[in-house]
């Protein structure tokens, strides 16, 4: 769970010394956008979102701030990135954490975010070992996984573990 609490001291883009900020939160091809708040440099979004983690050690959470413009392209207000592996390491020792992240590529701005990484065991049934990346370890199970609809009980079952998830492969 990612909770975008607020941003502070954002860059002013309007003649009135304010901005109409919103935040794009993305990880890989998944993305969310907060609502746009009018005429503020310190938006309070209280926005929650969740992502499907593909690779705990490679995935990176990206937060990018923009100023919404009605008749021209939106203005860039800064960005920051956090590797999921870093969130996991911090959470193992402290539990869910609230962090202040400085925005990059701009002179001013920061965003306050609460991270609550929740990993669940995922079971995926594949028809072949070819469906798995080569870097995943593969071993025969002591007790075969129960067959799913369309599988034959005579298949050999293997188990692969990757990024905290358990995968069963029937072939």
C-alpha positions, 0 to 999 in steps of 0.5 A, spaced: 500 500 500 502 506 498 499 512 501 501 519 498 499 524 504 501 531 501 507 535 498 510 541 500 514 547 498 512 545 490 515 550 485 510 556 483 508 555 476 502 560 475 502 568 475 499 568 482 505 564 485 501 558 486 500 551 482 495 546 480 498 540 482 497 533 482 501 526 482 502 520 478 505 514 482 507 508 477 511 502 477 512 499 471 506 499 466 501 500 472 500 507 474 495 512 478 494 519 479 491 523 484 486 529 484 488 536 482 488 541 487 487 548 485 492 554 487 496 551 492 504 549 493 502 544 499 497 539 496 494 534 501 492 528 497 491 523 502 491 518 496 491 510 497 493 506 491 496 498 491 501 495 486 502 488 483 509 487 485 513 483 479 520 483 482 521 485 489 528 486 487 528 490 481 521 494 481 522 501 483 516 506 485 516 513 481 512 519 484 512 525 479 509 531 480 505 536 475 502 542 475 495 542 471 494 547 465 488 547 461 490 550 455 498 548 454 502 541 456 502 540 464 508 543 467 513 538 471 514 540 478 519 534 480 520 527 481 523 521 486 524 514 485 524 509 491 526 501 490 521 496 493 527 493 496 529 499 500 522 499 502 522 492 504 529 493 508 526 499 512 519 495 513 523 489 516 526 493 522 521 499 523 514 496 520 510 501 515 514 507 515 512 514 513 518 518 509 519 525 506 522 524 499 525 530 496 523 532 489 529 531 484 530 536 477 527 542 481 529 547 486 524 546 491 519 541 493 518 534 497 512 529 498 510 525 504 509 518 503 507 512 507 509 505 505 506 499 508 509 493 503 504 487 504 507 480 501 502 475 499 504 468 497 501 467 490 500 460 487 501 460 479 500 454 475 503 453 469 503 448 464 511 448 462 517 450 466 518 454 459 513 459 462 518 461 468 524 465 467 531 461 467 533 465 473 528 462 478 530 456 482 526 449 480 525 443 484 521 437 485 516 437 490 515 432 495 508 432 495 505 434 488 500 440 488 493 438 487 491 438 479 487 443 477 481 443 472 484 441 465 490 438 468 492 430 468 493 427 475 499 423 472 503 430 470 510 431 474 509 437 479 515 442 480 515 448 485 519 454 483 520 460 488 521 467 486 521 474 490 517 470 496 512 467 491 511 460 490 509 457 483 507 450 481 509 447 474 505 441 472 508 438 466 
